[in-house]
Amino acid sequence: MKIYPLASVIIPNYNGEKVICDCLQSVYACDYPNFEVIVADDCSSDSSLAKIKQKFPQVQIIKSRRNRGFVRTVNRGIRNSLGEIIALLNMDTVVTKSWLSELVKVLIYDQDVAIAGSKILDLDGKTIQYAGGMIFDNGLSLHIGRGEMDQGQYNVLQEVDYVCGASMGFKRGLLKEVGYFDASYSPLYYEDADLAFRAKKAGKRVVFVPSSVLMHRENYSTQGLTARFYYRYHKSRLVFLANNYSLKYLLKDFLKKEFLWFRDFKPAEFKKQLILAYLSGMMYLPVSLSKRLAGKINTKRRLK
């Protein structure tokens, strides 16, 4: 007898009128028989919510009165959900029929797996965006396979450093053990890697599931590689390092590696944003130290 625990699909929405209905249509075409859909809206000003209510009245909408950013919006959606399994999904995606069932299957039948991530392709359905995530010693992230044509070269379930928040599944029990997404990363970036690192420090596995597939219209809401992107990305990278690495490592090995990397940083025109991110990171250090003293940060098991 097969078991189908309730899965809660959480879709954060911000002015997604051009994409959200395509996403929802693909989700409701999934072959998994037991799921709810929650759209967590981040104070949208377009007609996206009206379109959802008209075309998908079964969707539960959680609307914010002010703009909270991705991380807080996602957490609010999760708190209003009921599922044993949480599936986080970007609004600018189109999932395949078995997207959800393949994620749930891995999470149910392997008790050591706490987080599972999907294979993410471009809209052409051929070019890889994500086939697993790596974190380098200075905190930089990498999507494995990015830009390659999908020819099955990554069709093996494997452990990874983190899974991409555009499509990730995890057990509700994990949140009780390690906490929700950390609002320190607001409005976005590295919240997915941080949750993965906390799960691993708790002895759990984080895996890439190649049989769970979707297409993603990347940068729909973030507008690509802009000055704002570089600032936000590197600010969150430094928060991630402060939250997950030992002070000894940060003061010794990291600073040396970071100096060499900064010296050759490109594109050079965005070095100003990187410097501003460093300043923000320095302002976050007292918060990190406070968390360490309170025992809220575990750096005893470093993953690199």
Buried (B, 14 or more C-beta within 10 A) or exposed (E): EEEEBBBBBBBBBBBBBBBBBBBBEBBEEBEBEBBBBBBBBBBBEBEBBEBBEEEBEEBBBBEBEEEBBBBBBBBBBBEBBEBBBBBBBBBBBBBBEBBBBBBBBBBBEEEEBBBBBBBBBBBEEEBBBBBBBEBEBBBBBEBBBEEBEBEEEBEEBEEBBBBBBBBBBBBBEBBEEBEBBBEBBBBBBBBBBBBBBBBBBEEBBBBBBBBBBBBBBBEBBBEEEEEEBBBBBBBBBBBBBBBBBBEEBBEEBBEEBBEEBEEEEEEEEBEEBBEBBBEBBEEBBEEBEEBBEEEEBBBEEEEE
